[in-house]
Amino acid sequence: MKKTVNIAIGGCSFIIDEDAYFVMSEYLETFRASIGESSSRDDVMEELEGRIADLLKMKLSGREVANLKMVEEIIEQIGYPEGYSSKKETKKNNINMSTPKKFFRDSEDKKIAGVCSGLALYLDVDVVFIRIIFLIALFCGTAGFWAYIIFWIVAPETKTAVEKCELRGLPPTAENIQRFTTSK
């Protein structure tokens, strides 16, 4: 029989066994210490906890209690911050990980709404090339205007670090979350 703990992480409530709780809290403290006293520390931790909550929800799916194995798998998937390593050398595993890209409007490199820069990142082409195509389509008729408006309506804007990782096809690891949160 194991003790369970009720925790709140990423704005969600979870029941987790005591062993998993200690591993998770040690991981979060290690990550918090690696960030230091930067101005975006709270934002980075909020993004990280949100990602952990999303992964816990997916792993639980009908179960009630998260166990140590689930927590270790989540930590292995997210990875440790730069300068730290786990027992399983998660940094080596995360280098080869790639996630499928999702189309978003890029909030960091936008001129009007971020459609061209989001499309350029999604297609792996230069943003200038996409902007020229839209301008040519605009001058040849109104197709460029309407295409831009449709993309603007359909594609959500990147707001979180996880979405910025998904736009670029990067795994939402601890390092990537920290990189895109501090670049605001």
Long-range contacts (C-beta under 8 A, 24 or more apart in sequence): 4-65, 9-49, 9-52, 9-53, 9-56, 10-46, 10-49, 10-50, 10-51, 10-52, 10-53, 10-54, 11-49, 11-50, 11-53, 12-53, 12-56, 12-57, 14-53, 14-56, 14-60, 14-66, 15-64, 15-65, 15-66, 16-65, 16-66, 16-67, 16-71, 17-65, 17-66, 17-67, 17-68, 19-67, 19-68, 20-66, 20-67, 20-68, 20-70, 20-71, 23-68, 23-71, 23-72, 23-75, 24-52, 24-71, 24-75, 27-75, 27-80, 30-80, 30-81, 30-84, 31-80, 31-81, 31-174, 34-81, 34-82, 34-83, 34-84, 35-81, 35-178, 38-182, 40-181, 40-182, 40-184, 43-181, 43-182, 43-184, 44-161, 44-177, 44-178, 44-181, 44-182, 47-160, 47-161, 47-162, 47-177, 47-181, 48-78, 48-174, 48-177, 48-178, 50-160, 50-162, 51-78, 51-162, 51-172, 51-177, 52-78, 54-162, 77-171, 77-173, 78-172, 78-173, 78-174, 78-177, 79-173, 79-174, 79-175, 80-174, 81-174, 81-175, 81-178, 82-175, 94-171, 94-173, 94-175, 97-171, 97-173, 98-169, 98-170, 98-171, 99-165, 99-166, 99-169, 99-170, 99-171, 99-172, 100-169, 101-166, 101-167, 101-168, 101-169, 102-163, 102-166, 102-167, 103-155, 103-167, 104-155, 104-156, 104-157, 104-158, 104-163, 104-164, 104-166, 104-167, 105-151, 105-152, 105-155, 105-156, 105-157, 105-158, 106-158, 106-167, 107-157, 107-158, 107-159, 108-158, 108-164, 108-183, 112-148, 113-148, 113-152, 113-157, 114-157, 114-158, 115-148, 115-151, 115-152, 115-155, 118-151, 118-155, 118-158, 118-167, 119-151, 121-167, 121-168, 122-167
